[in-house]
Amino acid sequence: MLAALVRNASGVPVQCHWQSLQLAPPSDLQKLSTYGTVIDNFSMITPRSPLQHAAREDHLIRAADLELPPYTLVHAEKAGLLERVCPGVYLGSKIPRHPLAEVAGWTLRQPAAVGGLLTAAVYHHLTDAFEGRTWLFVPIGASPPRSRMATLRVIQTAPAWVDPTCDAENGIQHLQVHGVEVRITGPDRTVLDLWRFPKHIPEEYALDALRRRCHAPDFHTPTFARLAQRLGIWRRIQPVLQGMMR
């Protein structure tokens, strides 16, 4: 199989195989050295190539969806055509990356996952803390996603609190992220969860999130209180909330 050195976005030559990048065989392909040649752009990737087309779309990409071997996407990432979102999931390198792209990628791997805790707090501007990893809720009994390479924190919780048929009652929102329907805890639920998991979340983060939330223009105390009672956290959080709202 003929090899080629393809320059990535940084101008660094990366060795790839012609077939793995879906390259169109040029008319003089037989004349090329088996040691390869240097290509300064992707002009030799066919416009009809499924990988080239997918890289231009605002959708997450998996090898199985394109009926390609996994190493094809690995080579395309090295060549600068794709960016890895999480293991086995990619996005076109020229597509603006959504803040919840990693949640979307893990959702493809585990549809029951819900983005929450610090990931949701950062997204809803409830904290200035660095999330450090992607935080997900997964119902007890479901297989939690795992990775030795990606920074991931999975919290297994009672299925009732992440039941998709009760998302409105449980304070869970739905968003479209790179073609994937992502579930993420809303602002009220996020604040309450920060208080519900003190072993995982520092107290100062929970206090700051509650302070920001109760002073937000869309904050509605009765709605917040109902959700807190549903989650069994109202008695603990009520006196703190009352003190902040005086």
C-alpha positions in Angstrom: 0.0 0.0 0.0 1.4 3.4 -0.9 2.2 5.8 1.9 2.1 9.6 1.9 3.4 12.3 4.2 0.5 14.7 4.8 1.0 18.0 6.5 -1.3 18.6 9.4 -2.7 22.0 10.6 0.7 22.8 12.2 2.6 22.0 9.1 4.1 18.9 10.5 4.4 16.0 8.1 2.4 12.9 9.2 2.8 9.5 7.5 -0.6 8.1 6.4 -1.8 5.5 4.0 -3.7 6.6 0.9 -6.6 4.2 1.5 -7.0 5.2 5.2 -7.5 8.9 4.2 -9.9 8.0 1.4 -7.6 9.6 -1.1 -8.5 9.7 -4.8 -5.9 7.8 -6.8 -4.3 10.4 -9.1 -3.7 9.5 -12.7 0.1 9.1 -12.0 -0.3 7.2 -8.7 1.7 4.3 -10.1 4.6 6.7 -10.7 4.8 7.7 -7.0 7.5 6.2 -4.9 6.4 3.5 -2.4 8.2 5.7 0.2 5.5 8.3 -0.4 5.3 12.0 -1.4 4.5 15.3 0.4 1.0 16.8 0.1 0.5 20.3 1.4 -3.3 20.1 1.6 -6.2 17.7 1.3 -6.8 18.5 -2.4 -6.4 14.8 -3.1 -9.3 13.7 -0.8 -12.3 13.2 -3.0 -15.2 15.6 -2.4 -17.4 12.5 -2.4 -15.4 10.8 0.3 -17.7 10.0 3.3 -14.9 11.1 5.7 -14.3 14.4 3.9 -18.0 15.1 3.8 -18.5 14.2 7.5 -15.6 16.5 8.5 -17.5 19.5 7.1 -20.7 18.7 9.0 -21.6 19.9 12.5 -22.0 16.3 13.7 -19.9 13.9 15.8 -18.2 11.2 13.8 -17.7 7.5 14.5 -16.0 5.0 12.3 -19.0 2.6 12.4 -21.4 5.3 11.2 -19.3 5.8 8.1 -18.6 2.0 7.7 -14.9 2.7 8.0 -12.2 1.0 10.1 -11.3 2.9 13.3 -7.7 3.5 12.2 -9.0 5.7 9.4 -10.2 8.3 11.9 -7.0 8.1 13.9 -5.0 8.9 10.7 -7.4 11.7 9.8 -6.9 13.2 13.3 -3.1 13.0 12.9 -3.4 14.7 9.6 -5.5 17.6 11.0 -8.8 16.7 9.4 -10.5 15.7 12.6 -10.3 16.4 16.3 -10.9 13.7 18.9 -13.8 14.4 21.3 -13.6 11.2 23.4 -12.4 7.7 22.6 -13.8 6.7 19.2 -15.7 9.9 18.7 -14.4 12.8 16.5 -15.4 16.2 15.1 -14.3 18.1 12.0 -11.3 20.2 13.0 -12.8 23.3 11.4 -16.1 23.0 13.3 -16.4 25.3 16.4 -16.4 23.0 19.4 -19.5 23.2 21.7 -18.7 23.5 25.5 -20.7 20.2 25.9 -19.0 18.4 23.1 -17.5 15.8 25.4 -20.9 15.2 27.1 -22.3 14.6 23.6 -19.5 12.2 22.8 -20.0 10.1 25.9 -23.8 10.2 25.3 -23.1 8.3 22.0 -21.3 5.7 24.1 -23.8 5.6 26.9 -27.2 7.0 26.0 -28.4 7.0 29.7 -25.7 9.5 30.7 -26.6 12.9 32.0 -24.1 15.8 32.2 -24.1 17.2 35.7 -22.2 18.6 38.8 -19.2 20.7 37.8 -19.6 20.2 34.1 -23.2 21.6 34.3 -22.1 24.2 36.8 -19.5 25.6 34.5 -21.9 25.5 31.5 -24.6 27.4 33.5 -22.1 29.9 34.9 -22.7 28.8 38.4 -19.0 28.6 39.3 -15.6 29.8 38.2 -14.0 26.5 39.3 -12.1 24.4 36.7 -14.2 21.3 36.1 -11.0 19.3 35.4 -12.9 16.4 33.8 -16.3 15.6 32.3 -18.9 14.8 35.0 -21.7 12.4 34.2 -24.6 10.8 36.0 -25.4 7.2 35.1 -28.2 5.2 36.6 -27.3 2.4 38.9 -27.5 -0.8 36.9 -26.3 0.8 33.6 -22.8 0.2 32.4 -20.8 3.3 33.2 -18.5 4.6 30.4 -14.8 4.2 31.2 -11.6 5.4 29.7 -7.9 5.2 30.6 -7.1 8.1 28.4 -10.0 10.6 28.9 -10.6 12.6 32.1 -14.0 11.4 33.1 -15.9 11.2 36.4 -19.0 9.1 36.5 -21.4 9.2 39.4 -23.9 6.4 39.6 -27.2 7.5 41.0 -30.7 6.1 41.6 -32.5 5.5 38.3 -35.5 7.7 39.4 -33.3 10.8 39.4 -32.2 10.4 35.8 -35.3 8.7 34.4 -35.8 10.2 30.9 -39.5 10.0 31.2 -39.3 12.4 34.2 -36.7 14.9 33.0 -39.0 17.9 33.5 -39.8 16.9 37.1 -36.2 16.1 37.8 -34.8 19.4 36.4 -33.0 17.9 33.4 -32.7 19.8 30.2 -32.3 18.6 26.6 -29.9 20.3 24.2 -28.7 19.6 20.6 -24.9 19.4 20.6 -23.2 18.5 17.3 -26.2 16.4 16.2 -26.6 14.6 19.5 -29.5 15.1 21.9 -27.7 15.8 25.2 -29.2 15.6 28.6 -27.8 18.0 31.3 -29.0 19.1 34.7 -30.6 22.5 34.6 -29.5 25.4 36.8 -31.7 24.5 39.8 -30.9 20.8 39.7 -27.2 21.5 39.3 -27.1 23.7 42.4 -29.0 21.0 44.4 -26.7 18.2 43.2 -23.6 20.2 44.3 -25.1 20.1 47.8 -26.2 16.4 47.5 -22.6 15.2 46.8 -20.4 16.8 49.4 -17.8 13.9 49.1 -17.2 14.9 45.5 -17.8 18.7 45.6 -16.1 21.2 47.9 -18.5 23.2 50.1 -17.3 26.5 48.8 -18.3 25.5 45.3 -21.8 24.6 46.5 -22.2 27.9 48.4 -21.0 30.0 45.5 -23.4 28.2 43.1 -26.4 28.7 45.4 -25.5 32.4 45.8 -25.3 32.9 42.1 -28.5 31.0 41.4 -30.7 32.7 44.0 -29.7 36.1 42.6 -30.3 35.2 39.0 -33.2 37.0 37.3 -35.0 33.8 36.3 -34.8 32.2 39.8 -38.2 31.2 41.2 -38.1 30.1 44.9 -41.2 27.9 44.8 -39.9 25.9 41.8 -36.5 25.6 43.4 -38.1 24.5 46.7 -40.3 21.8 45.0 -37.3 20.3 43.3 -35.2 20.4 46.5 -38.0 18.6 48.3 -38.2 16.0 45.6 -34.5 15.3 45.9 -34.6 15.3 49.7 -32.3 18.2 50.2 -34.7 21.0 51.1 -34.3 20.9 54.9 -30.6 21.2 54.6 -30.5 24.0 52.0 -33.5 26.1 53.1 -31.8 28.0 56.0 -28.8 28.8 53.9 -31.0 30.0 51.0 -33.1 32.2 53.4 -29.9 33.8 54.7 -28.7 34.6 51.3 -32.0 36.2 50.2 -32.3 38.6 53.1 
